Amino acid sequence: GTYARPSRFASARPSGPRLRVSTCGSSLGPLRPSRRTRARPRKPPPPPFATMSVASLRLELMDQSLGMPRRFRALFGLRSVGSDASVSALLDSLVDPSALFKHEVAFALGQMQAQAAVATLKTILVDEKEHGMVRHEAAEALGAIASDECLDALETACGDESQVVRETAVLALQRFRYAAAMRNGGVKSPKKAKEENQKTLGSAKEKLCSSVLGGTTNTTPAATTDTSHDSPYISVDPVPAASVHIPLDQLKLCLLDEAKPLWDRYAAMFALRNRGGAPEVAKVLAEVLVTSKSALLKHEVCYVLGQIQERGEGARAALTTVLENCNEHPMVRHEAAEAIGSIAAVHTKSLLEKYRSDTCQIVAESCEVALDMMEMEINDEFVPLVVEAQTASA
């Protein structure tokens, strides 16, 4: 009575030695390998989760004695299941002292478009004592959920003193209005539903969070108006991609133009990402990291570089520069670290190991998680989540 999420990691290598078994008939039964040829058994590390219930994932999520990578695996598992019990567990974990952890929980709730999280996300957004990165993620999550209850908090946050929170709220409010127009206009169609099932691209983290086969999906009104339905990437984007009819050169110019509204620049970036041609897209994104004055835009650029996983020298160099810049906003350095982990170029492992000891806790913890993502990408050894059927929707 179990079901498993399909994943490109599904063919994980079996633990323990592989023993050769003779195919020749013998009255003595199967032949045993000799002592000389028998492989020495190695004790495999315990997987973050293999067969687990939502309750078990919840326990790991809440256990602050565990390393951040393992708790993130539990977080990804709960996001993947997408049940009411998963949402409840994520909400309860928001008392954590780690800004990185709380930001990731808020992000997950937005990607799940969890209507039950709206009240808590609104409270976080208006709490000026909360870290700006967490407040930013709460605003973006409210924009992704886009239910009527989200409106007042987003309108208020558009005048926030924090530039990151203010800019995020403006984008989220625009997305709210865009989603509302889609709902009122009945834009959703059978074709869109088919396209949603074809989202297969994304960063290492997004692939871990893709839905469990047969799992529970949140079906709020907002979930029926995903503005990124024309994207092949496993994400609910904060801004819909620009029209496919806009020439590539115009999209690049728009993305690089500091005078353009962030909404237009985001839309141009997602359109470039969706059309493919990762080396050329990465080149433009790397230029944005050098020229842009918006921490919000730069953090999203790093996120997209992690999605497209382009290993060209230009993208890696730009991300490295961001991570090494102690004067850069922690939110940007965090996304640079995770992008480096998702791209998983072997020679960048030492860079992440170095900044795992950074004085900024957000950056240090991000590098821990990024190293875990890198190992899975390099070794292709992730054990996919199997959730007990009787508790998956508990």
C-alpha positions as CSV (number, residue, x, y, z in Angstrom):
1,G,0.0,0.0,0.0
2,T,2.6,2.6,-1.0
3,Y,3.1,4.9,-3.9
4,A,6.2,6.6,-5.1
5,R,7.0,9.9,-6.8
6,P,8.4,9.4,-10.3
7,S,11.9,10.9,-10.5
8,R,15.0,10.8,-12.6
9,F,16.6,9.8,-9.3
10,A,14.3,6.7,-9.1
11,S,17.0,4.3,-10.3
12,A,19.1,4.8,-7.2
13,R,21.9,2.4,-6.7
14,P,21.1,-0.4,-4.3
15,S,23.1,-0.3,-1.0
16,G,25.5,-3.0,-0.1
17,P,27.8,-5.1,-2.3
18,R,26.7,-6.6,-5.6
19,L,27.3,-10.4,-5.6
20,R,27.7,-12.5,-8.7
21,V,25.4,-15.5,-8.8
22,S,26.1,-18.4,-11.0
23,T,23.4,-19.2,-13.7
24,C,24.7,-22.8,-14.0
25,G,22.5,-25.5,-12.5
26,S,23.8,-27.2,-9.4
27,S,22.4,-29.6,-6.9
28,L,24.2,-27.7,-4.2
29,G,22.1,-24.6,-4.7
30,P,23.3,-21.1,-5.6
31,L,27.0,-20.6,-5.4
32,R,28.3,-18.3,-2.8
33,P,31.2,-15.9,-3.6
34,S,34.5,-16.9,-2.1
35,R,36.1,-15.0,0.7
36,R,38.7,-13.7,-1.7
37,T,36.2,-12.2,-4.2
38,R,33.5,-11.2,-1.8
39,A,33.1,-7.4,-1.6
40,R,33.5,-5.9,1.9
41,P,30.1,-4.7,3.0
42,R,29.8,-1.0,3.4
43,K,27.3,0.5,5.8
44,P,25.3,2.9,3.7
45,P,24.3,6.2,5.2
46,P,20.7,6.4,6.3
47,P,18.6,8.0,3.6
48,P,16.8,11.3,4.6
49,F,13.6,9.5,3.9
50,A,12.7,6.4,1.9
51,T,9.4,5.0,3.2
52,M,7.9,7.6,5.5
53,S,4.5,8.9,6.6
54,V,3.7,12.6,6.7
55,A,3.9,12.3,10.5
56,S,7.5,11.0,10.2
57,L,8.4,13.8,7.8
58,R,6.9,16.3,10.2
59,L,9.1,15.0,13.0
60,E,12.3,15.5,11.0
61,L,11.1,18.9,9.8
62,M,10.7,20.1,13.4
63,D,13.8,18.5,14.8
64,Q,16.3,21.3,15.2
65,S,19.1,18.8,16.3
66,L,19.2,17.5,12.7
67,G,21.4,19.1,10.0
68,M,19.8,21.7,7.7
69,P,20.1,19.4,4.6
70,R,18.1,16.6,6.2
71,R,15.4,19.0,7.5
72,F,15.2,20.5,4.0
73,R,14.7,17.0,2.6
74,A,11.8,16.5,4.9
75,L,10.5,19.9,3.9
76,F,10.8,19.0,0.2
77,G,8.9,15.7,1.0
78,L,6.0,17.5,2.6
79,R,5.8,20.0,-0.2
80,S,5.8,17.1,-2.6
81,V,2.9,15.4,-0.9
82,G,0.8,18.5,-0.8
83,S,-1.8,17.4,1.7
84,D,-3.6,19.4,4.4
85,A,-1.4,17.6,7.0
86,S,1.7,18.6,5.1
87,V,0.6,22.3,5.1
88,S,-0.1,22.0,8.8
89,A,3.4,20.7,9.5
90,L,5.0,23.4,7.5
91,L,3.0,26.1,9.3
92,D,4.0,24.7,12.7
93,S,7.6,24.8,11.7
94,L,7.6,28.6,11.2
95,V,8.7,29.1,14.8
96,D,12.2,28.0,13.8
97,P,15.0,30.5,14.6
98,S,16.7,30.0,11.2
99,A,15.7,32.8,8.7
100,L,16.8,30.5,5.8
101,F,14.6,27.7,7.0
102,K,11.5,29.9,7.5
103,H,12.1,31.5,4.1
104,E,12.1,28.1,2.5
105,V,8.9,27.1,4.3
106,A,7.2,30.2,3.1
107,F,8.4,29.6,-0.4
108,A,7.0,26.0,-0.3
109,L,3.6,27.2,0.9
110,G,3.4,29.6,-2.0
111,Q,4.5,27.0,-4.5
112,M,1.8,24.7,-3.0
113,Q,-0.7,27.6,-3.3
114,A,-1.9,26.7,0.2
115,Q,-5.0,28.7,1.1
116,A,-4.7,27.6,4.7
117,A,-1.4,29.4,5.0
118,V,-2.7,32.9,4.1
119,A,-3.3,34.1,7.6
120,T,0.1,33.1,8.8
121,L,1.9,34.5,5.8
122,K,0.1,37.8,6.3
123,T,1.3,37.9,9.9
124,I,4.9,37.3,8.8
125,L,4.7,39.9,6.1
126,V,3.6,42.7,8.4
127,D,6.1,41.7,11.2
128,E,8.9,44.3,10.9
129,K,11.0,42.3,13.4
130,E,11.1,39.3,11.0
131,H,14.1,39.0,8.7
132,G,13.5,40.8,5.4
133,M,14.2,37.6,3.4
134,V,11.4,35.8,5.2
135,R,9.0,38.7,4.8
136,H,9.9,38.9,1.1
137,E,9.1,35.2,0.7
138,A,5.8,35.6,2.5
139,A,4.8,38.4,0.1
140,E,5.7,36.3,-2.9
141,A,3.8,33.3,-1.5
142,L,0.7,35.5,-1.1
143,G,1.0,36.5,-4.7
144,A,1.3,32.9,-5.8
145,I,-1.8,31.9,-3.8
146,A,-3.6,35.0,-5.1
147,S,-6.9,34.6,-3.2
148,D,-9.0,37.6,-2.2
149,E,-7.7,37.3,1.4
150,C,-4.2,38.2,0.3
151,L,-5.1,41.6,-1.1
152,D,-5.0,43.9,1.9
153,A,-1.6,42.7,3.2
154,L,0.0,43.1,-0.2
155,E,-1.4,46.6,-0.7
156,T,0.0,47.7,2.7
157,A,3.4,46.1,2.0
158,C,3.7,48.1,-1.2
159,G,4.7,51.0,1.0
160,D,7.1,49.1,3.3
161,E,10.4,50.7,4.3
162,S,12.4,47.6,3.2
163,Q,13.1,47.8,-0.5
164,V,13.1,44.0,-0.9
165,V,9.8,43.6,0.8
166,R,8.3,46.6,-1.1
167,E,9.4,45.5,-4.5
168,T,8.2,41.9,-3.8
169,A,4.8,43.2,-2.7
170,V,4.4,45.3,-5.8
171,L,5.1,42.3,-8.0
172,A,2.9,40.1,-5.9
173,L,0.0,42.6,-6.2
174,Q,0.4,42.7,-9.9
175,R,0.3,38.9,-10.1
176,F,-2.8,38.9,-7.9
177,R,-4.6,41.2,-10.3
178,Y,-3.3,39.2,-13.3
179,A,-4.6,35.9,-11.7
180,A,-7.9,37.5,-10.9
181,A,-8.3,38.6,-14.5
182,M,-7.6,35.1,-15.6
183,R,-10.2,33.7,-13.2
184,N,-12.8,36.2,-14.2
185,G,-12.1,35.6,-17.9
186,G,-12.2,31.9,-17.6
187,V,-8.7,31.5,-19.2
188,K,-8.2,28.0,-17.9
189,S,-8.7,25.4,-20.6
190,P,-8.2,21.6,-21.1
191,K,-5.1,22.5,-23.1
192,K,-3.7,24.3,-20.0
193,A,-4.4,21.3,-17.8
194,K,-2.4,19.1,-20.3
195,E,0.5,21.6,-20.3
196,E,0.6,21.6,-16.5
197,N,1.3,17.9,-16.5
198,Q,4.3,18.5,-18.8
199,K,6.4,20.6,-16.3
200,T,9.6,18.5,-16.1
201,L,12.4,21.0,-16.0
202,G,13.9,22.7,-13.0
203,S,16.7,22.9,-10.4
204,A,17.7,19.9,-8.2
205,K,15.4,21.2,-5.5
206,E,12.4,21.6,-7.7
207,K,12.8,18.0,-9.0
208,L,12.8,16.8,-5.4
209,C,9.6,18.7,-4.8
210,S,7.7,17.5,-7.9
211,S,4.4,15.9,-7.0
212,V,4.1,12.4,-5.5
213,L,2.3,10.0,-7.9
214,G,-1.2,9.8,-6.7
215,G,-0.6,12.4,-4.0
216,T,-2.9,15.0,-2.8
217,T,-2.9,18.4,-4.6
218,N,-4.1,21.6,-3.2
219,T,-7.1,22.8,-5.1
220,T,-7.7,26.3,-4.0
221,P,-9.2,28.8,-6.5
222,A,-5.8,30.3,-7.1
223,A,-4.4,26.9,-8.0
224,T,-6.6,26.8,-11.1
225,T,-5.0,30.0,-12.3
226,D,-1.3,29.3,-12.4
227,T,0.0,32.2,-14.5
228,S,3.1,30.1,-15.5
229,H,1.1,27.4,-17.2
230,D,3.0,27.9,-20.5
231,S,6.3,27.2,-18.8
232,P,8.0,23.8,-18.9
233,Y,9.6,24.5,-15.5
234,I,8.4,23.0,-12.2
235,S,7.7,26.3,-10.5
236,V,4.9,28.8,-9.9
237,D,6.6,31.9,-11.2
238,P,6.1,35.3,-9.5
239,V,5.5,36.9,-12.9
240,P,4.1,35.3,-16.1
241,A,6.5,35.0,-19.0
242,A,6.4,37.6,-21.7
243,S,4.6,36.8,-25.0
244,V,6.3,34.2,-27.2
245,H,5.9,36.7,-30.1
246,I,8.4,39.2,-28.7
247,P,11.8,38.9,-30.5
248,L,14.7,37.6,-28.4
249,D,16.7,40.7,-28.8
250,Q,13.9,42.8,-27.4
251,L,13.6,40.5,-24.4
252,K,17.3,40.8,-23.7
253,L,17.3,44.6,-23.9
254,C,14.3,44.7,-21.6
255,L,15.9,42.5,-19.0
256,L,19.1,44.6,-19.0
257,D,17.3,48.0,-18.9
258,E,17.5,49.4,-15.4
259,A,14.7,51.9,-16.3
260,K,12.2,49.2,-17.0
261,P,9.7,48.1,-14.4
262,L,10.6,44.9,-12.5
263,W,7.4,43.2,-13.8
264,D,8.6,43.7,-17.4
265,R,12.1,42.6,-16.6
266,Y,11.0,39.4,-14.8
267,A,8.6,38.6,-17.6
268,A,11.4,39.0,-20.2
269,M,13.7,36.8,-18.1
270,F,11.1,33.9,-17.8
271,A,10.4,34.2,-21.5
272,L,14.1,33.8,-22.3
273,R,14.3,30.8,-19.9
274,N,11.3,29.1,-21.4
275,R,12.5,29.4,-25.0
276,G,15.7,27.5,-24.2
277,G,19.2,28.1,-25.5
278,A,20.7,27.9,-22.0
279,P,24.3,29.2,-22.9
280,E,23.0,32.4,-24.4
281,V,20.4,32.9,-21.7
282,A,23.0,32.4,-19.0
283,K,25.3,34.9,-20.6
284,V,22.5,37.6,-20.4
285,L,21.7,36.6,-16.8
286,A,25.3,36.8,-15.8
287,E,25.4,40.4,-17.1
288,V,22.4,41.3,-15.0
289,L,24.2,40.1,-11.9
290,V,26.9,42.6,-12.7
291,T,24.8,45.6,-13.7
292,S,21.5,45.5,-11.7
293,K,21.0,47.5,-8.5
294,S,18.0,45.4,-7.5
295,A,18.8,42.7,-5.0
296,L,15.3,41.2,-5.7
297,L,16.0,40.9,-9.4
298,K,19.5,39.5,-8.8
299,H,18.2,36.9,-6.4
300,E,15.7,35.7,-9.1
301,V,18.4,35.7,-11.7
302,C,20.4,33.3,-9.5
303,Y,17.3,31.2,-9.1
304,V,16.8,30.9,-12.8
305,L,20.5,30.0,-13.4
306,G,19.9,27.1,-11.0
307,Q,16.9,26.1,-13.0
308,I,18.6,26.0,-16.4
309,Q,21.7,24.4,-14.9
310,E,24.0,25.9,-17.5
311,R,27.6,24.9,-16.7
312,G,29.3,27.5,-18.9
313,E,32.2,29.4,-17.4
314,G,30.4,32.7,-17.6
315,A,27.4,31.7,-15.4
316,R,29.6,30.0,-12.8
317,A,32.0,33.0,-12.6
318,A,29.1,35.4,-12.1
319,L,27.5,33.2,-9.4
320,T,30.9,32.8,-7.7
321,T,31.4,36.5,-7.6
322,V,28.0,37.0,-6.0
323,L,28.7,34.3,-3.3
324,E,32.1,35.8,-2.5
325,N,30.8,39.3,-2.2
326,C,30.2,39.8,1.5
327,N,28.5,43.2,0.8
328,E,25.8,41.6,-1.3
329,H,22.4,41.0,0.1
330,P,22.3,37.6,2.0
331,M,19.2,36.7,-0.1
332,V,21.2,37.1,-3.3
333,R,24.2,35.2,-1.9
334,H,21.9,32.4,-0.7
335,E,20.4,31.9,-4.2
336,A,23.9,32.0,-5.8
337,A,25.0,29.2,-3.5
338,E,21.9,27.0,-4.3
339,A,22.4,27.7,-8.0
340,I,26.0,26.5,-7.8
341,G,24.8,23.4,-6.0
342,S,22.1,22.7,-8.6
343,I,24.6,23.2,-11.5
344,A,26.9,20.8,-9.8
345,A,30.2,21.4,-11.5
346,V,32.6,19.3,-9.5
347,H,35.3,21.9,-9.1
348,T,32.9,24.3,-7.4
349,K,32.5,22.0,-4.4
350,S,35.4,23.6,-2.6
351,L,33.8,27.0,-3.0
352,L,30.7,25.8,-1.2
353,E,32.7,24.1,1.5
354,K,34.6,27.3,2.1
355,Y,31.5,29.5,2.5
356,R,29.8,26.8,4.7
357,S,31.7,28.6,7.4
358,D,30.6,32.1,6.4
359,T,29.9,34.6,9.2
360,C,26.4,35.1,7.7
361,Q,24.3,32.3,9.0
362,I,22.0,32.4,5.9
363,V,24.9,32.0,3.5
364,A,26.5,29.3,5.7
365,E,23.3,27.2,5.9
366,S,22.6,27.7,2.2
367,C,26.0,26.3,1.3
368,E,25.2,23.2,3.5
369,V,22.0,22.6,1.6
370,A,23.7,23.4,-1.7
371,L,26.4,20.7,-1.1
372,D,23.7,18.2,-0.4
373,M,22.0,19.1,-3.7
374,M,25.3,18.9,-5.5
375,E,26.0,15.4,-4.2
376,M,22.7,14.2,-5.5
377,E,23.2,15.8,-8.9
378,I,26.7,14.4,-9.3
379,N,26.0,10.9,-7.9
380,D,22.4,10.5,-9.1
381,E,21.8,8.6,-5.9
382,F,18.7,10.2,-4.4
383,V,16.3,7.7,-2.9
384,P,12.9,8.9,-4.0
385,L,10.1,9.5,-1.5
386,V,7.6,6.8,-0.8
387,V,4.8,8.0,1.4
388,E,2.5,5.6,3.3
389,A,-0.8,5.7,1.5
390,Q,-2.9,5.7,4.6
391,T,-1.3,8.8,6.0
392,A,-0.4,10.8,2.9
393,S,-3.6,12.8,3.2
394,A,-4.1,12.6,6.9
